[in-house]
Amino acid sequence: MAKPFLERLDARLDTIDEFEREPVPKKNLKGWRGFLGMYAGEHTAGTEFVIGALFVAHGVSAIDLVLGLILGNLLAVFSWAFLCAPVAVKSRLTLYWQLRKICGDRLALIYNIVNAVMFCFLAGAMITVAATAVGLPFNIPMPGLDDWLPTSVGWIITVFLVGSVITVVAIAGYEYVARFANISFPWMFLVFMAAAIAVLPSLGVQSASDFWPVAKERIWTGVPIDGMTQFTFWHVMFFAWFANMAMHIGMSDMSILRYAEDWKMGFSSAAGMFFGHFLAWIASGILMAAAAGAVAPGVIAFNSAGIAGAICVVIAGWTTANPTIYRAGLAFQSVTPNWKRWKVTLFTGLLTTVIACFPALVMNLLDFVALYGLVLMPMGAVVFLDVMFFDKLKLLKNYAEETGSRFNWAAGLTWFLTLTLCLVINLYAGIEIFFLGLPGWFIAVLLYISLSTLIQRKG
């Protein structure tokens, strides 16, 4: 009985076609609704409970926070709309398959493994966030700022339960990922806002006119807690812009936006940036200030909004982890082309869940997000130039595919040299990691054009 069921399940999963190695057909393209819901759901997420709270811990002032978030999120939307979306709509391929055409299978293999593992770490952070709420009814000890290892067996069991649900949704494919986000977002956002408003009186806000003075004096005071570095307007602006650098400038959201009917749907990212990375970050900062030092997202939300807050943290973790595991699965799929996508995604979910058992990832989320975006950024510049401008520059596009090369040295050296120069700038000029993405992108552009010209003319 069990064997026929498993055979039927395997056969049904094999029929799910996500066009991993071919352009998305016109009949499968999606309209605005799916993208607005997916971006809003993905970026009004479990990590918002962490990031907004960490801004408070790093002593951002109220005015620096608001102005930095407005400008940084606007730049992020422009990056999706003017960089990633046009490339995705023109190629209709995943980033990972496009890279094989440009870079060759050997270089793409290295990049896709790095890409997939880093997305697993990011999705693992979402699972960790959700687990801090799921474990509350069972009195499972929550991780603190200094915890690196799993805090208990109960914590590990909770993480695996949460990870299994997220993996099942990711296996179902993009349509189910987007549907889950569309259903979840409106309720999640209302809970975020309601929880923040509910705790304002405990901070001394009795009327609308009280909010700004209290915000400056008790929430975003401009004074970091012990052991934390001071953040300024520039930290906030560049973090808001580059928090998702891997997705827009790094081109990973080609995997999502290849379904878009028009490149202008890149502007749908504004739903995530301003509902999530603006309002939700502000709300979570308020919640942390009211929680008197608690850092576990589940604890913060439960103290502010009860059971609804805890459930919100769980679903918020899911809505971000679902598309992130989906992307990571597609990256691993290009590494293991003989595996079915659902089997690769199952493996990806297992790896991500193991990573999620270690709470240090969440507690150092700001630094990790900046690092993973920076590591993946140079290849985003390579893809952008190759797809959009190499014809105009009279350079051969899809170099590896056209020449039969298995390793495009122009792309490989661009990636390696860009990261090396960014490291030099960091070590010797003292430029923090949050700011390196901007000079790094221009370095990558100049390197790829120069190296491609040199190699192709020599060939």
C-alpha positions as CSV (number, residue, x, y, z in Angstrom):
1,M,0.0,0.0,0.0
2,A,2.7,2.4,1.0
3,K,4.9,1.7,-2.1
4,P,2.2,2.5,-4.7
5,F,1.4,5.8,-2.8
6,L,5.0,6.8,-2.8
7,E,5.3,5.9,-6.5
8,R,2.2,8.0,-7.3
9,L,3.6,10.9,-5.2
10,D,7.0,10.7,-7.0
11,A,5.3,10.7,-10.4
12,R,3.1,13.7,-9.4
13,L,6.1,15.7,-8.1
14,D,8.0,14.9,-11.3
15,T,5.3,16.7,-13.3
16,I,5.9,20.0,-11.6
17,D,7.8,22.0,-14.3
18,E,9.5,25.3,-13.2
19,F,11.3,25.7,-16.5
20,E,14.7,25.4,-14.8
21,R,16.7,25.0,-18.1
22,E,14.6,26.9,-20.6
23,P,12.9,30.3,-21.0
24,V,9.5,30.6,-19.4
25,P,6.7,30.2,-22.0
26,K,4.4,33.2,-22.7
27,K,1.4,31.3,-21.5
28,N,3.0,31.0,-18.0
29,L,3.7,34.6,-17.4
30,K,2.2,36.3,-14.4
31,G,0.6,39.7,-13.8
32,W,1.0,42.4,-11.1
33,R,-1.0,40.6,-8.4
34,G,1.3,37.7,-7.9
35,F,4.4,39.9,-7.7
36,L,2.9,42.5,-5.4
37,G,1.8,39.8,-3.0
38,M,5.0,37.8,-3.1
39,Y,7.3,40.8,-2.5
40,A,5.1,42.1,0.2
41,G,4.9,38.7,1.9
42,E,8.6,38.0,1.5
43,H,9.8,41.3,2.9
44,T,7.3,41.6,5.7
45,A,9.0,38.7,7.3
46,G,10.5,37.1,10.3
47,T,13.8,38.9,9.8
48,E,12.0,42.3,10.1
49,F,11.6,41.4,13.8
50,V,15.3,41.0,14.0
51,I,16.6,43.8,11.8
52,G,14.4,46.6,13.2
53,A,15.4,45.5,16.7
54,L,19.1,45.5,15.8
55,F,18.9,49.1,14.6
56,V,17.7,50.1,18.1
57,A,20.6,48.1,19.6
58,H,23.1,49.9,17.3
59,G,21.9,53.3,18.5
60,V,20.5,54.8,15.3
61,S,18.8,58.1,16.0
62,A,15.2,58.6,15.0
63,I,15.8,61.1,12.2
64,D,18.6,59.0,10.7
65,L,16.4,55.9,10.7
66,V,13.5,57.5,8.9
67,L,15.5,59.4,6.3
68,G,17.8,56.5,5.7
69,L,15.0,54.0,5.3
70,I,13.1,56.2,2.8
71,L,16.1,56.8,0.5
72,G,17.6,53.3,0.9
73,N,14.4,51.5,0.1
74,L,13.7,53.8,-2.9
75,L,17.1,52.9,-4.3
76,A,16.4,49.2,-3.7
77,V,13.2,49.5,-5.7
78,F,15.0,51.2,-8.6
79,S,17.6,48.4,-8.5
80,W,14.9,45.8,-9.0
81,A,13.1,47.8,-11.7
82,F,16.0,49.1,-13.8
83,L,18.6,46.4,-13.3
84,C,17.1,43.0,-12.5
85,A,13.6,43.1,-14.1
86,P,14.8,44.1,-17.6
87,V,17.4,41.3,-17.6
88,A,14.9,38.7,-16.3
89,V,12.2,39.7,-18.9
90,K,14.7,39.7,-21.8
91,S,16.2,36.3,-21.0
92,R,13.3,34.5,-19.3
93,L,15.9,32.2,-17.7
94,T,16.9,31.6,-14.1
95,L,20.1,33.3,-13.1
96,Y,21.7,29.9,-12.7
97,W,21.0,28.8,-16.3
98,Q,21.9,32.2,-17.7
99,L,25.3,31.9,-16.0
100,R,26.0,28.6,-17.6
101,K,25.6,30.3,-21.0
102,I,27.9,33.1,-20.1
103,C,30.4,31.5,-17.8
104,G,30.6,27.9,-18.7
105,D,29.5,24.9,-16.6
106,R,32.7,24.9,-14.4
107,L,32.6,28.5,-13.3
108,A,28.8,28.3,-13.0
109,L,29.2,25.2,-10.8
110,I,31.4,27.1,-8.3
111,Y,29.1,30.2,-8.3
112,N,25.9,28.2,-8.0
113,I,27.1,26.2,-5.0
114,V,28.2,29.5,-3.3
115,N,24.9,31.1,-4.2
116,A,22.8,28.2,-3.0
117,V,24.7,27.7,0.3
118,M,24.3,31.4,1.1
119,F,20.6,31.3,0.4
120,C,20.4,28.3,2.7
121,F,21.9,30.4,5.4
122,L,19.4,33.2,4.8
123,A,16.5,30.8,4.7
124,G,17.9,29.2,7.9
125,A,17.6,32.5,9.6
126,M,13.9,32.6,8.7
127,I,13.3,29.2,10.2
128,T,15.2,30.2,13.3
129,V,13.0,33.2,13.7
130,A,9.8,31.2,13.2
131,A,11.0,28.6,15.7
132,T,11.4,31.2,18.5
133,A,7.6,31.5,18.4
134,V,6.7,27.9,17.9
135,G,8.8,26.9,20.9
136,L,7.0,29.4,23.3
137,P,4.1,27.1,24.4
138,F,6.6,24.4,25.3
139,N,8.8,26.7,27.4
140,I,11.8,25.9,25.2
141,P,14.7,28.2,26.1
142,M,15.1,31.0,23.5
143,P,18.5,31.9,22.1
144,G,20.2,35.2,23.2
145,L,22.6,37.6,21.6
146,D,25.6,35.6,22.6
147,D,24.3,32.1,21.8
148,W,26.1,30.3,18.9
149,L,25.1,26.6,19.5
150,P,21.6,25.0,19.8
151,T,20.2,25.7,23.2
152,S,18.3,22.4,23.8
153,V,17.0,19.2,22.1
154,G,13.6,20.8,22.2
155,W,15.0,23.7,20.1
156,I,16.3,21.3,17.5
157,I,13.0,19.5,17.2
158,T,11.1,22.7,16.9
159,V,13.4,23.9,14.1
160,F,13.0,20.7,12.2
161,L,9.2,20.9,12.4
162,V,9.2,24.4,11.1
163,G,11.7,23.6,8.3
164,S,9.6,20.7,7.1
165,V,6.6,22.8,6.4
166,I,8.6,25.5,4.6
167,T,10.3,22.8,2.4
168,V,7.0,21.3,1.4
169,V,5.7,24.7,0.1
170,A,9.0,25.4,-1.8
171,I,8.7,22.0,-3.4
172,A,5.2,22.8,-4.7
173,G,6.7,25.5,-7.0
174,Y,6.6,29.2,-7.7
175,E,2.8,29.4,-8.0
176,Y,2.3,28.0,-4.5
177,V,5.0,30.2,-3.0
178,A,3.3,33.3,-4.4
179,R,-0.1,32.1,-3.3
180,F,1.1,31.5,0.2
181,A,2.5,35.1,0.4
182,N,-0.7,36.6,-1.1
183,I,-2.8,35.0,1.6
184,S,-0.5,35.7,4.5
185,F,0.7,39.3,3.9
186,P,-2.4,41.4,4.8
187,W,-2.9,39.7,8.2
188,M,0.8,39.8,9.0
189,F,1.2,43.4,8.3
190,L,-1.9,44.3,10.4
191,V,-0.4,42.3,13.3
192,F,2.9,44.1,13.0
193,M,1.3,47.5,13.1
194,A,-1.3,46.6,15.8
195,A,1.4,45.2,18.1
196,A,3.6,48.3,17.7
197,I,0.6,50.6,18.4
198,A,-0.5,48.5,21.4
199,V,2.9,48.9,23.2
200,L,3.3,52.7,22.6
201,P,1.4,53.7,25.8
202,S,3.9,51.7,27.8
203,L,6.7,53.8,26.3
204,G,4.9,57.0,27.2
205,V,3.0,57.8,24.0
206,Q,-0.5,58.9,24.9
207,S,-1.3,60.9,21.7
208,A,0.1,61.3,18.2
209,S,2.0,64.4,19.3
210,D,3.9,62.3,21.9
211,F,5.3,59.9,19.3
212,W,8.3,61.8,17.9
213,P,9.7,63.0,21.3
214,V,9.4,59.5,22.7
215,A,10.9,58.0,19.5
216,K,14.0,60.2,20.0
217,E,14.3,59.7,23.7
218,R,13.3,56.1,24.4
219,I,13.4,54.1,21.1
220,W,16.0,55.4,18.6
221,T,18.1,57.3,21.1
222,G,21.3,57.5,19.1
223,V,23.1,55.6,21.9
224,P,24.1,51.9,21.1
225,I,23.8,49.2,23.8
226,D,27.1,47.9,25.2
227,G,29.2,46.0,22.7
228,M,27.4,47.4,19.6
229,T,28.9,49.8,17.1
230,Q,27.2,53.1,16.4
231,F,25.1,53.3,13.3
232,T,24.4,56.5,11.3
233,F,22.1,57.7,8.5
234,W,24.6,56.2,6.0
235,H,24.5,52.7,7.7
236,V,20.7,52.7,7.5
237,M,20.5,54.0,3.9
238,F,23.1,51.5,2.5
239,F,21.7,48.6,4.5
240,A,18.2,49.3,3.3
241,W,19.5,49.5,-0.3
242,F,21.8,46.5,-0.1
243,A,19.9,44.2,2.3
244,N,18.7,42.4,-0.8
245,M,21.6,43.2,-3.0
246,A,21.9,39.5,-4.0
247,M,18.3,39.6,-5.3
248,H,18.4,42.8,-7.4
249,I,21.9,43.9,-8.2
250,G,23.1,40.3,-7.8
251,M,20.3,39.2,-10.2
252,S,19.0,36.2,-8.1
253,D,15.5,37.5,-8.6
254,M,15.7,36.7,-12.3
255,S,14.4,33.3,-11.0
256,I,11.2,35.1,-9.9
257,L,10.9,38.0,-12.4
258,R,11.4,35.8,-15.4
259,Y,7.6,35.1,-15.0
260,A,6.8,38.8,-15.3
261,E,4.7,40.0,-18.3
262,D,6.6,43.3,-18.3
263,W,9.9,44.7,-16.8
264,K,7.9,47.4,-15.0
265,M,6.7,44.7,-12.6
266,G,10.1,45.2,-10.9
267,F,8.4,48.2,-9.3
268,S,6.2,45.7,-7.4
269,S,9.2,45.3,-5.0
270,A,8.0,48.6,-3.5
271,A,5.3,46.7,-1.7
272,G,8.0,44.8,0.2
273,M,10.3,47.7,0.7
274,F,7.8,50.2,2.2
275,F,5.4,47.8,3.9
276,G,8.2,45.6,5.1
277,H,11.6,47.3,5.2
278,F,10.1,50.6,6.2
279,L,7.0,50.2,8.4
280,A,7.8,46.7,9.7
281,W,11.4,47.7,10.7
282,I,10.0,50.8,12.5
283,A,7.4,48.6,14.2
284,S,9.9,46.0,15.4
285,G,12.1,48.7,16.8
286,I,9.2,49.9,18.9
287,L,8.5,46.4,20.0
288,M,12.1,45.8,21.1
289,A,12.2,49.1,23.1
290,A,9.0,48.0,24.9
291,A,10.3,44.4,25.4
292,A,13.0,45.7,27.8
293,G,16.0,43.9,26.3
294,A,14.4,40.7,24.8
295,V,15.9,39.7,21.4
296,A,14.1,36.5,20.4
297,P,11.5,37.6,17.8
298,G,8.8,35.2,19.2
299,V,9.2,36.5,22.7
300,I,9.0,40.1,21.5
301,A,5.9,39.5,19.4
302,F,4.2,37.4,22.1
303,N,4.8,40.0,24.8
304,S,3.3,42.7,22.5
305,A,0.4,40.9,20.7
306,G,-0.1,37.6,22.5
307,I,-0.9,34.5,20.5
308,A,-1.5,36.5,17.3
309,G,2.0,38.0,17.6
310,A,3.6,34.6,18.0
311,I,1.6,33.2,15.0
312,C,2.7,36.2,13.0
313,V,6.3,35.5,13.6
314,V,5.8,31.9,12.4
315,I,4.1,32.8,9.2
316,A,6.5,35.7,8.6
317,G,9.4,33.3,8.8
318,W,7.6,31.0,6.3
319,T,6.8,33.7,3.7
320,T,10.5,34.6,3.4
321,A,12.0,31.1,3.7
322,N,9.7,29.7,1.1
323,P,10.9,31.7,-1.9
324,T,14.5,31.7,-0.5
325,I,14.6,27.9,-0.4
326,Y,12.9,27.9,-3.9
327,R,15.8,30.0,-5.2
328,A,18.4,27.9,-3.5
329,G,16.8,24.7,-4.9
330,L,17.1,26.2,-8.4
331,A,20.7,27.0,-7.9
332,F,21.5,23.4,-6.7
333,Q,19.3,22.1,-9.6
334,S,21.8,23.6,-12.1
335,V,24.6,21.8,-10.2
336,T,22.8,18.5,-10.3
337,P,20.9,18.6,-13.6
338,N,20.0,14.9,-13.6
339,W,18.1,15.3,-10.3
340,K,14.4,16.3,-10.4
341,R,13.8,19.8,-8.9
342,W,11.7,18.5,-6.1
343,K,14.4,16.2,-4.9
344,V,17.0,19.0,-5.0
345,T,14.6,21.3,-3.1
346,L,14.1,18.6,-0.5
347,F,17.8,18.3,0.0
348,T,18.0,22.1,0.2
349,G,15.3,22.2,2.8
350,L,17.2,19.6,4.9
351,L,20.5,21.6,4.7
352,T,18.7,24.8,5.5
353,T,17.0,23.3,8.6
354,V,20.3,22.0,9.9
355,I,21.8,25.5,9.6
356,A,18.7,27.0,11.3
357,C,19.6,25.1,14.5
358,F,22.4,27.5,15.2
359,P,21.0,30.8,16.5
360,A,24.2,32.8,16.0
361,L,23.1,33.3,12.3
362,V,20.1,35.4,13.4
363,M,22.0,37.3,16.1
364,N,24.6,38.4,13.4
365,L,22.0,38.9,10.6
366,L,23.0,42.5,9.7
367,D,26.6,41.5,8.9
368,F,25.6,38.2,7.2
369,V,23.1,40.0,4.9
370,A,25.7,42.6,3.9
371,L,28.3,39.8,3.3
372,Y,26.2,37.5,1.1
373,G,25.0,40.4,-1.0
374,L,28.6,41.5,-1.6
375,V,29.8,38.0,-2.5
376,L,27.1,37.5,-5.1
377,M,27.1,41.1,-6.5
378,P,30.0,40.8,-9.1
379,M,28.3,38.1,-11.0
380,G,25.1,40.2,-11.1
381,A,27.2,42.9,-12.9
382,V,28.5,40.2,-15.3
383,V,25.0,39.1,-16.2
384,F,23.6,42.6,-16.5
385,L,26.3,43.7,-18.9
386,D,26.2,40.5,-21.0
387,V,22.5,40.4,-21.5
388,M,21.8,44.1,-21.9
389,F,24.9,45.7,-23.3
390,F,27.4,43.3,-25.0
391,D,25.6,43.6,-28.3
392,K,26.0,47.4,-28.2
393,L,29.6,47.1,-27.2
394,K,30.2,44.7,-30.1
395,L,31.3,42.0,-27.7
396,L,30.2,38.3,-27.9
397,K,27.4,37.6,-25.4
398,N,26.9,34.1,-23.9
399,Y,30.6,33.6,-24.4
400,A,30.8,30.1,-23.0
401,E,27.9,28.8,-25.0
402,E,29.1,30.4,-28.3
403,T,32.7,29.2,-27.9
404,G,32.3,25.9,-26.1
405,S,34.3,27.2,-23.2
406,R,33.7,25.6,-19.8
407,F,35.3,28.5,-17.9
408,N,34.9,32.1,-18.9
409,W,38.1,33.7,-17.5
410,A,36.8,37.2,-17.9
411,A,33.8,36.5,-15.6
412,G,35.8,34.4,-13.2
413,L,38.6,37.0,-12.8
414,T,35.9,39.7,-12.5
415,W,34.4,37.9,-9.5
416,F,37.7,37.1,-7.8
417,L,39.3,40.5,-8.4
418,T,36.3,42.5,-7.4
419,L,36.0,40.7,-4.0
420,T,39.8,41.0,-3.5
421,L,39.7,44.7,-4.1
422,C,36.7,45.1,-1.8
423,L,38.6,43.3,0.9
424,V,41.6,45.6,0.4
425,I,39.3,48.6,0.7
426,N,37.8,47.2,3.8
427,L,41.2,46.4,5.5
428,Y,43.3,49.4,4.4
429,A,40.7,52.2,3.9
430,G,38.5,51.2,6.8
431,I,35.3,51.2,4.7
432,E,32.7,49.0,6.5
433,I,31.1,46.1,4.7
434,F,27.7,47.9,4.5
435,F,29.2,50.4,2.0
436,L,31.3,48.2,-0.2
437,G,28.6,47.2,-2.6
438,L,28.5,50.5,-4.5
439,P,32.2,50.8,-5.4
440,G,32.3,47.0,-5.8
441,W,29.7,47.1,-8.6
442,F,31.5,49.7,-10.6
443,I,34.8,47.8,-10.2
444,A,33.1,44.7,-11.5
445,V,31.6,46.6,-14.5
446,L,35.0,48.0,-15.5
447,L,36.8,44.7,-15.0
448,Y,34.3,42.6,-17.0
449,I,34.2,45.0,-19.9
450,S,38.0,45.3,-20.0
451,L,38.8,41.6,-19.5
452,S,36.1,40.5,-22.0
453,T,37.5,43.0,-24.6
454,L,41.0,41.7,-24.0
455,I,40.2,38.0,-24.1
456,Q,37.8,38.2,-27.1
457,R,40.1,40.3,-29.2
458,K,43.0,37.9,-28.5
459,G,40.8,35.0,-29.4
